[in-house]
Amino acid sequence: MAATERVPVLMTTAEKKRISSKAQKAGVSVGEFLRRAAASFSPEDDNEALAGLLAQVEKSTAAAGQAIDDALAHVEASNRRIALMEAKARRAA
């Protein structure tokens, strides 16, 4: 199918160089490269991936919070044992 419509796209010089380089490596024109990129873009897929990442972040954050709570409880118990041992040593001295 022959292209018959124009879509002007403004971009920085750096963006144009990057896209041109990618198109050249793919062996296609910049226009074909952009058409293929636009055709393969699916924001729904991005949203699903993002939702999955967010769920994983929430899960790992909860686990990290629990690990911190456990560590603080361990330190507190250790501090109590040390205080008892010090008090016992003072009484013995």
PDB file with one MODEL, atoms N, CA, C and O in Angstrom:
MODEL        1
ATOM      1  N   MET A   1       0.857  -1.172   0.000  1.00  0.00           N
ATOM      2  CA  MET A   1       0.000   0.000   0.000  1.00  0.00           C
ATOM      3  C   MET A   1       0.900   1.231   0.000  1.00  0.00           C
ATOM      4  O   MET A   1       1.795   1.338   0.838  1.00  0.00           O
ATOM      5  N   ALA A   2       0.683   2.133  -0.901  1.00  0.00           N
ATOM      6  CA  ALA A   2       1.489   3.343  -1.010  1.00  0.00           C
ATOM      7  C   ALA A   2       1.005   4.383  -0.011  1.00  0.00           C
ATOM      8  O   ALA A   2      -0.197   4.581   0.167  1.00  0.00           O
ATOM      9  N   ALA A   3       1.951   5.040   0.636  1.00  0.00           N
ATOM     10  CA  ALA A   3       1.608   6.095   1.582  1.00  0.00           C
ATOM     11  C   ALA A   3       1.117   7.313   0.812  1.00  0.00           C
ATOM     12  O   ALA A   3       1.728   7.718  -0.177  1.00  0.00           O
ATOM     13  N   THR A   4       0.014   7.894   1.265  1.00  0.00           N
ATOM     14  CA  THR A   4      -0.554   9.047   0.564  1.00  0.00           C
ATOM     15  C   THR A   4      -0.793  10.243   1.471  1.00  0.00           C
ATOM     16  O   THR A   4      -1.199  11.300   0.989  1.00  0.00           O
ATOM     17  N   GLU A   5      -0.556  10.110   2.742  1.00  0.00           N
ATOM     18  CA  GLU A   5      -0.796  11.208   3.693  1.00  0.00           C
ATOM     19  C   GLU A   5       0.505  11.561   4.415  1.00  0.00           C
ATOM     20  O   GLU A   5       1.365  10.711   4.642  1.00  0.00           O
ATOM     21  N   ARG A   6       0.620  12.845   4.768  1.00  0.00           N
ATOM     22  CA  ARG A   6       1.776  13.319   5.531  1.00  0.00           C
ATOM     23  C   ARG A   6       1.353  13.614   6.961  1.00  0.00           C
ATOM     24  O   ARG A   6       0.248  14.090   7.223  1.00  0.00           O
ATOM     25  N   VAL A   7       2.273  13.315   7.883  1.00  0.00           N
ATOM     26  CA  VAL A   7       2.071  13.650   9.287  1.00  0.00           C
ATOM     27  C   VAL A   7       3.374  14.299   9.766  1.00  0.00           C
ATOM     28  O   VAL A   7       4.328  13.602  10.114  1.00  0.00           O
ATOM     29  N   PRO A   8       3.408  15.625   9.780  1.00  0.00           N
ATOM     30  CA  PRO A   8       4.627  16.287  10.247  1.00  0.00           C
ATOM     31  C   PRO A   8       4.853  16.000  11.740  1.00  0.00           C
ATOM     32  O   PRO A   8       3.933  16.093  12.553  1.00  0.00           O
ATOM     33  N   VAL A   9       6.062  15.660  12.065  1.00  0.00           N
ATOM     34  CA  VAL A   9       6.410  15.355  13.456  1.00  0.00           C
ATOM     35  C   VAL A   9       7.597  16.218  13.837  1.00  0.00           C
ATOM     36  O   VAL A   9       8.648  16.154  13.200  1.00  0.00           O
ATOM     37  N   LEU A  10       7.434  17.020  14.869  1.00  0.00           N
ATOM     38  CA  LEU A  10       8.537  17.844  15.361  1.00  0.00           C
ATOM     39  C   LEU A  10       9.297  17.071  16.430  1.00  0.00           C
ATOM     40  O   LEU A  10       8.703  16.423  17.292  1.00  0.00           O
ATOM     41  N   MET A  11      10.632  17.153  16.357  1.00  0.00           N
ATOM     42  CA  MET A  11      11.473  16.485  17.345  1.00  0.00           C
ATOM     43  C   MET A  11      12.797  17.214  17.428  1.00  0.00           C
ATOM     44  O   MET A  11      13.124  18.036  16.572  1.00  0.00           O
ATOM     45  N   THR A  12      13.549  16.906  18.458  1.00  0.00           N
ATOM     46  CA  THR A  12      14.859  17.530  18.612  1.00  0.00           C
ATOM     47  C   THR A  12      15.839  16.899  17.624  1.00  0.00           C
ATOM     48  O   THR A  12      15.582  15.839  17.053  1.00  0.00           O
ATOM     49  N   THR A  13      16.937  17.565  17.446  1.00  0.00           N
ATOM     50  CA  THR A  13      17.984  17.033  16.568  1.00  0.00           C
ATOM     51  C   THR A  13      18.471  15.686  17.086  1.00  0.00           C
ATOM     52  O   THR A  13      18.692  14.758  16.308  1.00  0.00           O
ATOM     53  N   ALA A  14      18.636  15.585  18.397  1.00  0.00           N
ATOM     54  CA  ALA A  14      19.101  14.326  18.990  1.00  0.00           C
ATOM     55  C   ALA A  14      18.096  13.199  18.754  1.00  0.00           C
ATOM     56  O   ALA A  14      18.490  12.073  18.449  1.00  0.00           O
ATOM     57  N   GLU A  15      16.812  13.490  18.893  1.00  0.00           N
ATOM     58  CA  GLU A  15      15.776  12.479  18.647  1.00  0.00           C
ATOM     59  C   GLU A  15      15.815  12.017  17.197  1.00  0.00           C
ATOM     60  O   GLU A  15      15.723  10.824  16.907  1.00  0.00           O
ATOM     61  N   LYS A  16      15.953  12.986  16.289  1.00  0.00           N
ATOM     62  CA  LYS A  16      15.991  12.642  14.865  1.00  0.00           C
ATOM     63  C   LYS A  16      17.190  11.756  14.546  1.00  0.00           C
ATOM     64  O   LYS A  16      17.067  10.796  13.784  1.00  0.00           O
ATOM     65  N   LYS A  17      18.343  12.069  15.122  1.00  0.00           N
ATOM     66  CA  LYS A  17      19.544  11.257  14.887  1.00  0.00           C
ATOM     67  C   LYS A  17      19.339   9.843  15.433  1.00  0.00           C
ATOM     68  O   LYS A  17      19.693   8.860  14.780  1.00  0.00           O
ATOM     69  N   ARG A  18      18.771   9.750  16.624  1.00  0.00           N
ATOM     70  CA  ARG A  18      18.545   8.446  17.243  1.00  0.00           C
ATOM     71  C   ARG A  18      17.571   7.607  16.417  1.00  0.00           C
ATOM     72  O   ARG A  18      17.810   6.422  16.186  1.00  0.00           O
ATOM     73  N   ILE A  19      16.475   8.219  15.974  1.00  0.00           N
ATOM     74  CA  ILE A  19      15.478   7.498  15.172  1.00  0.00           C
ATOM     75  C   ILE A  19      16.052   7.131  13.813  1.00  0.00           C
ATOM     76  O   ILE A  19      15.841   6.020  13.328  1.00  0.00           O
ATOM     77  N   SER A  20      16.774   8.053  13.199  1.00  0.00           N
ATOM     78  CA  SER A  20      17.396   7.770  11.896  1.00  0.00           C
ATOM     79  C   SER A  20      18.378   6.615  12.000  1.00  0.00           C
ATOM     80  O   SER A  20      18.430   5.759  11.117  1.00  0.00           O
ATOM     81  N   SER A  21      19.151   6.587  13.069  1.00  0.00           N
ATOM     82  CA  SER A  21      20.116   5.511  13.274  1.00  0.00           C
ATOM     83  C   SER A  21      19.403   4.167  13.443  1.00  0.00           C
ATOM     84  O   SER A  21      19.818   3.160  12.869  1.00  0.00           O
ATOM     85  N   LYS A  22      18.337   4.161  14.228  1.00  0.00           N
ATOM     86  CA  LYS A  22      17.575   2.924  14.428  1.00  0.00           C
ATOM     87  C   LYS A  22      16.940   2.452  13.125  1.00  0.00           C
ATOM     88  O   LYS A  22      16.926   1.257  12.832  1.00  0.00           O
ATOM     89  N   ALA A  23      16.417   3.388  12.351  1.00  0.00           N
ATOM     90  CA  ALA A  23      15.805   3.037  11.063  1.00  0.00           C
ATOM     91  C   ALA A  23      16.851   2.445  10.129  1.00  0.00           C
ATOM     92  O   ALA A  23      16.598   1.449   9.451  1.00  0.00           O
ATOM     93  N   GLN A  24      18.023   3.060  10.100  1.00  0.00           N
ATOM     94  CA  GLN A  24      19.091   2.575   9.229  1.00  0.00           C
ATOM     95  C   GLN A  24      19.510   1.163   9.644  1.00  0.00           C
ATOM     96  O   GLN A  24      19.705   0.297   8.791  1.00  0.00           O
ATOM     97  N   LYS A  25      19.649   0.930  10.950  1.00  0.00           N
ATOM     98  CA  LYS A  25      20.024  -0.404  11.432  1.00  0.00           C
ATOM     99  C   LYS A  25      18.952  -1.433  11.089  1.00  0.00           C
ATOM    100  O   LYS A  25      19.261  -2.600  10.849  1.00  0.00           O
ATOM    101  N   ALA A  26      17.684  -0.997  11.066  1.00  0.00           N
ATOM    102  CA  ALA A  26      16.580  -1.906  10.720  1.00  0.00           C
ATOM    103  C   ALA A  26      16.447  -2.085   9.214  1.00  0.00           C
ATOM    104  O   ALA A  26      15.710  -2.951   8.745  1.00  0.00           O
ATOM    105  N   GLY A  27      17.169  -1.257   8.460  1.00  0.00           N
ATOM    106  CA  GLY A  27      17.121  -1.367   7.003  1.00  0.00           C
ATOM    107  C   GLY A  27      15.853  -0.809   6.390  1.00  0.00           C
ATOM    108  O   GLY A  27      15.423  -1.264   5.330  1.00  0.00           O
ATOM    109  N   VAL A  28      15.248   0.177   7.045  1.00  0.00           N
ATOM    110  CA  VAL A  28      14.021   0.788   6.527  1.00  0.00           C
ATOM    111  C   VAL A  28      14.165   2.307   6.576  1.00  0.00           C
ATOM    112  O   VAL A  28      15.075   2.840   7.212  1.00  0.00           O
ATOM    113  N   SER A  29      13.258   2.985   5.898  1.00  0.00           N
ATOM    114  CA  SER A  29      13.266   4.443   5.924  1.00  0.00           C
ATOM    115  C   SER A  29      12.767   4.927   7.299  1.00  0.00           C
ATOM    116  O   SER A  29      12.164   4.173   8.063  1.00  0.00           O
ATOM    117  N   VAL A  30      13.032   6.175   7.574  1.00  0.00           N
ATOM    118  CA  VAL A  30      12.545   6.760   8.826  1.00  0.00           C
ATOM    119  C   VAL A  30      11.023   6.698   8.869  1.00  0.00           C
ATOM    120  O   VAL A  30      10.441   6.381   9.906  1.00  0.00           O
ATOM    121  N   GLY A  31      10.382   6.997   7.751  1.00  0.00           N
ATOM    122  CA  GLY A  31       8.922   6.951   7.694  1.00  0.00           C
ATOM    123  C   GLY A  31       8.393   5.557   8.004  1.00  0.00           C
ATOM    124  O   GLY A  31       7.450   5.404   8.780  1.00  0.00           O
ATOM    125  N   GLU A  32       9.003   4.534   7.393  1.00  0.00           N
ATOM    126  CA  GLU A  32       8.578   3.147   7.638  1.00  0.00           C
ATOM    127  C   GLU A  32       8.844   2.762   9.088  1.00  0.00           C
ATOM    128  O   GLU A  32       8.031   2.088   9.720  1.00  0.00           O
ATOM    129  N   PHE A  33       9.979   3.193   9.604  1.00  0.00           N
ATOM    130  CA  PHE A  33      10.310   2.900  10.998  1.00  0.00           C
ATOM    131  C   PHE A  33       9.255   3.487  11.938  1.00  0.00           C
ATOM    132  O   PHE A  33       8.787   2.818  12.859  1.00  0.00           O
ATOM    133  N   LEU A  34       8.888   4.748  11.690  1.00  0.00           N
ATOM    134  CA  LEU A  34       7.884   5.401  12.536  1.00  0.00           C
ATOM    135  C   LEU A  34       6.499   4.763  12.366  1.00  0.00           C
ATOM    136  O   LEU A  34       5.756   4.627  13.338  1.00  0.00           O
ATOM    137  N   ARG A  35       6.153   4.377  11.143  1.00  0.00           N
ATOM    138  CA  ARG A  35       4.861   3.696  10.926  1.00  0.00           C
ATOM    139  C   ARG A  35       4.814   2.385  11.706  1.00  0.00           C
ATOM    140  O   ARG A  35       3.817   2.077  12.359  1.00  0.00           O
ATOM    141  N   ARG A  36       5.902   1.615  11.633  1.00  0.00           N
ATOM    142  CA  ARG A  36       5.941   0.332  12.346  1.00  0.00           C
ATOM    143  C   ARG A  36       5.890   0.550  13.863  1.00  0.00           C
ATOM    144  O   ARG A  36       5.210  -0.178  14.586  1.00  0.00           O
ATOM    145  N   ALA A  37       6.612   1.549  14.319  1.00  0.00           N
ATOM    146  CA  ALA A  37       6.615   1.832  15.760  1.00  0.00           C
ATOM    147  C   ALA A  37       5.216   2.239  16.218  1.00  0.00           C
ATOM    148  O   ALA A  37       4.746   1.785  17.262  1.00  0.00           O
ATOM    149  N   ALA A  38       4.559   3.082  15.450  1.00  0.00           N
ATOM    150  CA  ALA A  38       3.203   3.524  15.804  1.00  0.00           C
ATOM    151  C   ALA A  38       2.230   2.356  15.756  1.00  0.00           C
ATOM    152  O   ALA A  38       1.348   2.255  16.608  1.00  0.00           O
ATOM    153  N   ALA A  39       2.375   1.475  14.774  1.00  0.00           N
ATOM    154  CA  ALA A  39       1.459   0.333  14.645  1.00  0.00           C
ATOM    155  C   ALA A  39       1.629  -0.653  15.794  1.00  0.00           C
ATOM    156  O   ALA A  39       0.669  -1.314  16.192  1.00  0.00           O
ATOM    157  N   SER A  40       2.843  -0.755  16.329  1.00  0.00           N
ATOM    158  CA  SER A  40       3.075  -1.720  17.404  1.00  0.00           C
ATOM    159  C   SER A  40       2.815  -1.140  18.790  1.00  0.00           C
ATOM    160  O   SER A  40       2.836  -1.876  19.776  1.00  0.00           O
ATOM    161  N   PHE A  41       2.572   0.158  18.880  1.00  0.00           N
ATOM    162  CA  PHE A  41       2.334   0.801  20.174  1.00  0.00           C
ATOM    163  C   PHE A  41       0.969   0.408  20.707  1.00  0.00           C
ATOM    164  O   PHE A  41      -0.043   0.524  20.015  1.00  0.00           O
ATOM    165  N   SER A  42       0.956  -0.059  21.947  1.00  0.00           N
ATOM    166  CA  SER A  42      -0.303  -0.457  22.579  1.00  0.00           C
ATOM    167  C   SER A  42      -0.289  -0.005  24.034  1.00  0.00           C
ATOM    168  O   SER A  42       0.293  -0.678  24.883  1.00  0.00           O
ATOM    169  N   PRO A  43      -0.925   1.129  24.331  1.00  0.00           N
ATOM    170  CA  PRO A  43      -0.892   1.620  25.710  1.00  0.00           C
ATOM    171  C   PRO A  43      -1.542   0.654  26.693  1.00  0.00           C
ATOM    172  O   PRO A  43      -1.206   0.668  27.878  1.00  0.00           O
ATOM    173  N   GLU A  44      -2.471  -0.192  26.223  1.00  0.00           N
ATOM    174  CA  GLU A  44      -3.101  -1.154  27.121  1.00  0.00           C
ATOM    175  C   GLU A  44      -2.058  -2.124  27.664  1.00  0.00           C
ATOM    176  O   GLU A  44      -2.086  -2.473  28.844  1.00  0.00           O
ATOM    177  N   ASP A  45      -1.136  -2.561  26.801  1.00  0.00           N
ATOM    178  CA  ASP A  45      -0.073  -3.463  27.246  1.00  0.00           C
ATOM    179  C   ASP A  45       0.803  -2.770  28.287  1.00  0.00           C
ATOM    180  O   ASP A  45       1.192  -3.374  29.287  1.00  0.00           O
ATOM    181  N   ASP A  46       1.106  -1.505  28.041  1.00  0.00           N
ATOM    182  CA  ASP A  46       1.915  -0.752  28.991  1.00  0.00           C
ATOM    183  C   ASP A  46       1.193  -0.634  30.331  1.00  0.00           C
ATOM    184  O   ASP A  46       1.811  -0.781  31.386  1.00  0.00           O
ATOM    185  N   ASN A  47      -0.104  -0.371  30.291  1.00  0.00           N
ATOM    186  CA  ASN A  47      -0.874  -0.234  31.524  1.00  0.00           C
ATOM    187  C   ASN A  47      -0.910  -1.541  32.299  1.00  0.00           C
ATOM    188  O   ASN A  47      -0.807  -1.539  33.526  1.00  0.00           O
ATOM    189  N   GLU A  48      -1.057  -2.664  31.590  1.00  0.00           N
ATOM    190  CA  GLU A  48      -1.062  -3.968  32.260  1.00  0.00           C
ATOM    191  C   GLU A  48       0.295  -4.248  32.898  1.00  0.00           C
ATOM    192  O   GLU A  48       0.366  -4.730  34.029  1.00  0.00           O
ATOM    193  N   ALA A  49       1.355  -3.951  32.182  1.00  0.00           N
ATOM    194  CA  ALA A  49       2.696  -4.167  32.723  1.00  0.00           C
ATOM    195  C   ALA A  49       2.927  -3.276  33.934  1.00  0.00           C
ATOM    196  O   ALA A  49       3.490  -3.715  34.937  1.00  0.00           O
ATOM    197  N   LEU A  50       2.494  -2.036  33.839  1.00  0.00           N
ATOM    198  CA  LEU A  50       2.654  -1.103  34.950  1.00  0.00           C
ATOM    199  C   LEU A  50       1.858  -1.560  36.169  1.00  0.00           C
ATOM    200  O   LEU A  50       2.346  -1.462  37.295  1.00  0.00           O
ATOM    201  N   ALA A  51       0.654  -2.051  35.962  1.00  0.00           N
ATOM    202  CA  ALA A  51      -0.162  -2.556  37.070  1.00  0.00           C
ATOM    203  C   ALA A  51       0.527  -3.745  37.734  1.00  0.00           C
ATOM    204  O   ALA A  51       0.515  -3.868  38.958  1.00  0.00           O
ATOM    205  N   GLY A  52       1.125  -4.614  36.933  1.00  0.00           N
ATOM    206  CA  GLY A  52       1.860  -5.750  37.486  1.00  0.00           C
ATOM    207  C   GLY A  52       3.067  -5.312  38.297  1.00  0.00           C
ATOM    208  O   GLY A  52       3.336  -5.850  39.371  1.00  0.00           O
ATOM    209  N   LEU A  53       3.788  -4.335  37.777  1.00  0.00           N
ATOM    210  CA  LEU A  53       4.937  -3.805  38.513  1.00  0.00           C
ATOM    211  C   LEU A  53       4.506  -3.154  39.822  1.00  0.00           C
ATOM    212  O   LEU A  53       5.154  -3.327  40.854  1.00  0.00           O
ATOM    213  N   LEU A  54       3.406  -2.405  39.770  1.00  0.00           N
ATOM    214  CA  LEU A  54       2.902  -1.751  40.978  1.00  0.00           C
ATOM    215  C   LEU A  54       2.517  -2.781  42.029  1.00  0.00           C
ATOM    216  O   LEU A  54       2.815  -2.603  43.210  1.00  0.00           O
ATOM    217  N   ALA A  55       1.862  -3.851  41.614  1.00  0.00           N
ATOM    218  CA  ALA A  55       1.483  -4.910  42.562  1.00  0.00           C
ATOM    219  C   ALA A  55       2.721  -5.526  43.190  1.00  0.00           C
ATOM    220  O   ALA A  55       2.736  -5.812  44.387  1.00  0.00           O
ATOM    221  N   GLN A  56       3.763  -5.731  42.387  1.00  0.00           N
ATOM    222  CA  GLN A  56       5.003  -6.305  42.916  1.00  0.00           C
ATOM    223  C   GLN A  56       5.681  -5.346  43.881  1.00  0.00           C
ATOM    224  O   GLN A  56       6.214  -5.775  44.904  1.00  0.00           O
ATOM    225  N   VAL A  57       5.672  -4.050  43.569  1.00  0.00           N
ATOM    226  CA  VAL A  57       6.259  -3.050  44.469  1.00  0.00           C
ATOM    227  C   VAL A  57       5.508  -3.030  45.796  1.00  0.00           C
ATOM    228  O   VAL A  57       6.126  -2.973  46.859  1.00  0.00           O
ATOM    229  N   GLU A  58       4.178  -3.076  45.739  1.00  0.00           N
ATOM    230  CA  GLU A  58       3.386  -3.082  46.968  1.00  0.00           C
ATOM    231  C   GLU A  58       3.694  -4.320  47.807  1.00  0.00           C
ATOM    232  O   GLU A  58       3.814  -4.233  49.029  1.00  0.00           O
ATOM    233  N   LYS A  59       3.820  -5.468  47.151  1.00  0.00           N
ATOM    234  CA  LYS A  59       4.112  -6.719  47.852  1.00  0.00           C
ATOM    235  C   LYS A  59       5.494  -6.669  48.499  1.00  0.00           C
ATOM    236  O   LYS A  59       5.652  -7.031  49.665  1.00  0.00           O
ATOM    237  N   SER A  60       6.489  -6.223  47.744  1.00  0.00           N
ATOM    238  CA  SER A  60       7.846  -6.175  48.291  1.00  0.00           C
ATOM    239  C   SER A  60       7.992  -5.098  49.357  1.00  0.00           C
ATOM    240  O   SER A  60       8.780  -5.252  50.291  1.00  0.00           O
ATOM    241  N   THR A  61       7.236  -4.003  49.225  1.00  0.00           N
ATOM    242  CA  THR A  61       7.265  -2.962  50.254  1.00  0.00           C
ATOM    243  C   THR A  61       6.694  -3.499  51.566  1.00  0.00           C
ATOM    244  O   THR A  61       7.240  -3.239  52.638  1.00  0.00           O
ATOM    245  N   ALA A  62       5.606  -4.240  51.476  1.00  0.00           N
ATOM    246  CA  ALA A  62       5.012  -4.844  52.672  1.00  0.00           C
ATOM    247  C   ALA A  62       5.992  -5.821  53.315  1.00  0.00           C
ATOM    248  O   ALA A  62       6.143  -5.834  54.537  1.00  0.00           O
ATOM    249  N   ALA A  63       6.658  -6.640  52.500  1.00  0.00           N
ATOM    250  CA  ALA A  63       7.630  -7.600  53.023  1.00  0.00           C
ATOM    251  C   ALA A  63       8.812  -6.878  53.672  1.00  0.00           C
ATOM    252  O   ALA A  63       9.287  -7.287  54.732  1.00  0.00           O
ATOM    253  N   ALA A  64       9.280  -5.813  53.040  1.00  0.00           N
ATOM    254  CA  ALA A  64      10.394  -5.041  53.600  1.00  0.00           C
ATOM    255  C   ALA A  64       9.985  -4.395  54.917  1.00  0.00           C
ATOM    256  O   ALA A  64      10.761  -4.387  55.872  1.00  0.00           O
ATOM    257  N   GLY A  65       8.775  -3.856  54.973  1.00  0.00           N
ATOM    258  CA  GLY A  65       8.278  -3.258  56.213  1.00  0.00           C
ATOM    259  C   GLY A  65       8.210  -4.277  57.337  1.00  0.00           C
ATOM    260  O   GLY A  65       8.580  -3.981  58.473  1.00  0.00           O
ATOM    261  N   GLN A  66       7.739  -5.476  57.021  1.00  0.00           N
ATOM    262  CA  GLN A  66       7.671  -6.541  58.026  1.00  0.00           C
ATOM    263  C   GLN A  66       9.063  -6.945  58.486  1.00  0.00           C
ATOM    264  O   GLN A  66       9.285  -7.179  59.674  1.00  0.00           O
ATOM    265  N   ALA A  67      10.009  -7.026  57.540  1.00  0.00           N
ATOM    266  CA  ALA A  67      11.386  -7.377  57.892  1.00  0.00           C
ATOM    267  C   ALA A  67      11.996  -6.324  58.809  1.00  0.00           C
ATOM    268  O   ALA A  67      12.723  -6.660  59.745  1.00  0.00           O
ATOM    269  N   ILE A  68      11.708  -5.062  58.549  1.00  0.00           N
ATOM    270  CA  ILE A  68      12.209  -3.980  59.407  1.00  0.00           C
ATOM    271  C   ILE A  68      11.591  -4.095  60.796  1.00  0.00           C
ATOM    272  O   ILE A  68      12.295  -3.976  61.799  1.00  0.00           O
ATOM    273  N   ASP A  69      10.275  -4.328  60.862  1.00  0.00           N
ATOM    274  CA  ASP A  69       9.605  -4.495  62.157  1.00  0.00           C
ATOM    275  C   ASP A  69      10.205  -5.659  62.937  1.00  0.00           C
ATOM    276  O   ASP A  69      10.437  -5.549  64.141  1.00  0.00           O
ATOM    277  N   ASP A  70      10.459  -6.784  62.248  1.00  0.00           N
ATOM    278  CA  ASP A  70      11.055  -7.947  62.897  1.00  0.00           C
ATOM    279  C   ASP A  70      12.453  -7.626  63.419  1.00  0.00           C
ATOM    280  O   ASP A  70      12.805  -8.010  64.534  1.00  0.00           O
ATOM    281  N   ALA A  71      13.248  -6.922  62.611  1.00  0.00           N
ATOM    282  CA  ALA A  71      14.605  -6.561  63.025  1.00  0.00           C
ATOM    283  C   ALA A  71      14.578  -5.620  64.229  1.00  0.00           C
ATOM    284  O   ALA A  71      15.374  -5.773  65.155  1.00  0.00           O
ATOM    285  N   LEU A  72      13.667  -4.652  64.216  1.00  0.00           N
ATOM    286  CA  LEU A  72      13.565  -3.726  65.351  1.00  0.00           C
ATOM    287  C   LEU A  72      13.127  -4.452  66.620  1.00  0.00           C
ATOM    288  O   LEU A  72      13.612  -4.143  67.709  1.00  0.00           O
ATOM    289  N   ALA A  73      12.223  -5.406  66.489  1.00  0.00           N
ATOM    290  CA  ALA A  73      11.792  -6.195  67.650  1.00  0.00           C
ATOM    291  C   ALA A  73      12.955  -7.012  68.191  1.00  0.00           C
ATOM    292  O   ALA A  73      13.120  -7.135  69.405  1.00  0.00           O
ATOM    293  N   HIS A  74      13.762  -7.573  67.292  1.00  0.00           N
ATOM    294  CA  HIS A  74      14.926  -8.347  67.710  1.00  0.00           C
ATOM    295  C   HIS A  74      15.928  -7.448  68.445  1.00  0.00           C
ATOM    296  O   HIS A  74      16.468  -7.841  69.479  1.00  0.00           O
ATOM    297  N   VAL A  75      16.175  -6.267  67.923  1.00  0.00           N
ATOM    298  CA  VAL A  75      17.096  -5.320  68.564  1.00  0.00           C
ATOM    299  C   VAL A  75      16.562  -4.921  69.940  1.00  0.00           C
ATOM    300  O   VAL A  75      17.322  -4.854  70.906  1.00  0.00           O
ATOM    301  N   GLU A  76      15.271  -4.661  70.028  1.00  0.00           N
ATOM    302  CA  GLU A  76      14.670  -4.290  71.310  1.00  0.00           C
ATOM    303  C   GLU A  76      14.823  -5.412  72.339  1.00  0.00           C
ATOM    304  O   GLU A  76      15.169  -5.152  73.491  1.00  0.00           O
ATOM    305  N   ALA A  77      14.569  -6.648  71.930  1.00  0.00           N
ATOM    306  CA  ALA A  77      14.723  -7.789  72.836  1.00  0.00           C
ATOM    307  C   ALA A  77      16.188  -7.941  73.248  1.00  0.00           C
ATOM    308  O   ALA A  77      16.487  -8.229  74.407  1.00  0.00           O
ATOM    309  N   SER A  78      17.086  -7.747  72.302  1.00  0.00           N
ATOM    310  CA  SER A  78      18.512  -7.837  72.598  1.00  0.00           C
ATOM    311  C   SER A  78      18.928  -6.751  73.580  1.00  0.00           C
ATOM    312  O   SER A  78      19.694  -7.008  74.508  1.00  0.00           O
ATOM    313  N   ASN A  79      18.425  -5.542  73.375  1.00  0.00           N
ATOM    314  CA  ASN A  79      18.745  -4.440  74.299  1.00  0.00           C
ATOM    315  C   ASN A  79      18.236  -4.735  75.706  1.00  0.00           C
ATOM    316  O   ASN A  79      18.896  -4.396  76.688  1.00  0.00           O
ATOM    317  N   ARG A  80      17.052  -5.370  75.810  1.00  0.00           N
ATOM    318  CA  ARG A  80      16.534  -5.734  77.134  1.00  0.00           C
ATOM    319  C   ARG A  80      17.438  -6.782  77.805  1.00  0.00           C
ATOM    320  O   ARG A  80      17.734  -6.678  78.995  1.00  0.00           O
ATOM    321  N   ARG A  81      17.868  -7.780  77.043  1.00  0.00           N
ATOM    322  CA  ARG A  81      18.766  -8.802  77.597  1.00  0.00           C
ATOM    323  C   ARG A  81      20.083  -8.186  78.052  1.00  0.00           C
ATOM    324  O   ARG A  81      20.603  -8.538  79.111  1.00  0.00           O
ATOM    325  N   ILE A  82      20.622  -7.269  77.257  1.00  0.00           N
ATOM    326  CA  ILE A  82      21.878  -6.600  77.623  1.00  0.00           C
ATOM    327  C   ILE A  82      21.679  -5.786  78.899  1.00  0.00           C
ATOM    328  O   ILE A  82      22.525  -5.815  79.792  1.00  0.00           O
ATOM    329  N   ALA A  83      20.568  -5.063  78.986  1.00  0.00           N
ATOM    330  CA  ALA A  83      20.299  -4.260  80.186  1.00  0.00           C
ATOM    331  C   ALA A  83      20.197  -5.156  81.413  1.00  0.00           C
ATOM    332  O   ALA A  83      20.715  -4.794  82.469  1.00  0.00           O
ATOM    333  N   LEU A  84      19.555  -6.302  81.310  1.00  0.00           N
ATOM    334  CA  LEU A  84      19.453  -7.243  82.437  1.00  0.00           C
ATOM    335  C   LEU A  84      20.826  -7.784  82.829  1.00  0.00           C
ATOM    336  O   LEU A  84      21.147  -7.897  84.012  1.00  0.00           O
ATOM    337  N   MET A  85      21.629  -8.117  81.820  1.00  0.00           N
ATOM    338  CA  MET A  85      22.976  -8.639  82.106  1.00  0.00           C
ATOM    339  C   MET A  85      23.829  -7.563  82.771  1.00  0.00           C
ATOM    340  O   MET A  85      24.591  -7.857  83.693  1.00  0.00           O
ATOM    341  N   GLU A  86      23.705  -6.307  82.305  1.00  0.00           N
ATOM    342  CA  GLU A  86      24.487  -5.220  82.923  1.00  0.00           C
ATOM    343  C   GLU A  86      24.043  -4.977  84.359  1.00  0.00           C
ATOM    344  O   GLU A  86      24.867  -4.773  85.251  1.00  0.00           O
ATOM    345  N   ALA A  87      22.722  -5.003  84.570  1.00  0.00           N
ATOM    346  CA  ALA A  87      22.208  -4.805  85.933  1.00  0.00           C
ATOM    347  C   ALA A  87      22.683  -5.925  86.859  1.00  0.00           C
ATOM    348  O   ALA A  87      23.058  -5.670  88.003  1.00  0.00           O
ATOM    349  N   LYS A  88      22.666  -7.145  86.369  1.00  0.00           N
ATOM    350  CA  LYS A  88      23.130  -8.289  87.152  1.00  0.00           C
ATOM    351  C   LYS A  88      24.615  -8.148  87.467  1.00  0.00           C
ATOM    352  O   LYS A  88      25.043  -8.451  88.580  1.00  0.00           O
ATOM    353  N   ALA A  89      25.411  -7.687  86.488  1.00  0.00           N
ATOM    354  CA  ALA A  89      26.857  -7.502  86.705  1.00  0.00           C
ATOM    355  C   ALA A  89      27.117  -6.397  87.718  1.00  0.00           C
ATOM    356  O   ALA A  89      28.051  -6.496  88.513  1.00  0.00           O
ATOM    357  N   ARG A  90      26.300  -5.339  87.699  1.00  0.00           N
ATOM    358  CA  ARG A  90      26.464  -4.241  88.674  1.00  0.00           C
ATOM    359  C   ARG A  90      26.154  -4.729  90.090  1.00  0.00           C
ATOM    360  O   ARG A  90      26.836  -4.372  91.051  1.00  0.00           O
ATOM    361  N   ARG A  91      25.102  -5.556  90.194  1.00  0.00           N
ATOM    362  CA  ARG A  91      24.735  -6.072  91.525  1.00  0.00           C
ATOM    363  C   ARG A  91      25.804  -7.018  92.050  1.00  0.00           C
ATOM    364  O   ARG A  91      26.050  -7.068  93.255  1.00  0.00           O
ATOM    365  N   ALA A  92      26.435  -7.761  91.167  1.00  0.00           N
ATOM    366  CA  ALA A  92      27.460  -8.706  91.583  1.00  0.00           C
ATOM    367  C   ALA A  92      28.756  -7.991  91.958  1.00  0.00           C
ATOM    368  O   ALA A  92      29.572  -8.531  92.706  1.00  0.00           O
ATOM    369  N   ALA A  93      28.942  -6.791  91.445  1.00  0.00           N
ATOM    370  CA  ALA A  93      30.193  -6.066  91.707  1.00  0.00           C
ATOM    371  C   ALA A  93      30.204  -5.354  92.993  1.00  0.00           C
ATOM    372  O   ALA A  93      31.196  -4.708  93.332  1.00  0.00           O
TER     373      ALA A  93
ENDMDL
END
